[in-house]
Structure formats: structure tokens, C-alpha cells
Amino acid sequence: MTPQGESSTYAPAPALTEFYIYYVYSEDQPDGEYIQHTGSFYQTATALDHGGSWLRIVTYEHGYAGTRTAKFKNTSMKLEKTEGFDEDGDRIIDGYLCTWLYTGEFYTGLFSATSKSANSPWNTMNITNFNIR
């Protein structure tokens, strides 16, 4: 609440501008695998063989998401952790790293995710058919 006669102006949350897989961890690869994403190049599959009884996928979002979903093998994943980051040191959150968890035996499968911008609901970004080997 602002004092009477004063107005409060807040800048809108930045729209979602980037969304990609950042890291993949599994029981077979507990140290994880960094997923390449430079310029217009994006990996479409893991290079390492993953498998076991659990899978964690970390997604990178630049901007503010309002809603997020992720699936592995067409099964919804649990959003285990969301961590904000400040890329430029201005003490303003620039985006989020989201950790998704799948539990159940697996050796391979497809990952997909969707993130919708908080202030621009029409700004939806997708990751489709990323192959976890």
C-alpha cells in the first residue's frame, strides 16, 4: 500500500524469451549431462545413455512463466524445484531453472515441456520430442 496521494508503478515481468533443456540427470548418469544450446543449435537427444528408476530434467526459462508442464514417456513429471537466477547482477530475477522429476524404470523415452509467459499468455514456448537415451 502506498501513502495517500502517491502512486506505485511496477515494471511488468519480462516476457518469456528462451526455454530449453539445461541438464539431464538419471540413476545411470547421476553426475548429469549438460545439453548444448548455443545460438540456433539445440541438441535433440542426450549423448549419454540414461536409465534407471528416476530421471531429473532441468529446464531454463528466461523471463517469467505463469504456467509450466513437463512430460516424460507421456507421463506428467513433478515440478520438484524452481530456482530464480539473476544473470546481470542487478538483483532482479531474470528467469528460472526448473527441476522436473520422473520416477519409474526407464531406458529411453521422449521428453516434452511447455512454458507460458506470466504477462503474455499468448507467449508459449515448447520443447517437443527430446529423446532421452
C-alpha positions, 0 to 999 in steps of 0.5 A: 500500500502506498501513502495517500496521494502517491502512486506505485508503478511496477515494471511488468515481468519480462516476457518469456524469451528462451526455454530449453533443456539445461541438464539431464540427470538419471540413476545411470548418469547421476553426475548429469549431462549438460545439453548444448544450446548455443545460438540456433543449435539445440541438441535433440537427444542426450549423448549419454545413455540414461536409465534407471528408476528416476530421471531429473530434467532441468529446464531454463526459462528466461523471463517469467512463466505463469504456467509450466508442464513437463512430460516424460514417456507421456507421463506428467513429471513433478515440478520438484524445484524452481530456482530464480537466477539473476544473470546481470547482477542487478538483483532482479530475477531474470528467469528460472531453472526448473527441476522436473522429476520422473520416477519409474524404470526407464531406458529411453523415452521422449521428453516434452515441456511447455512454458507460458509467459506470466504477462503474455499468455499468448507467449508459449514456448515448447520443447517437443520430442527430446529423446532421452537415451 
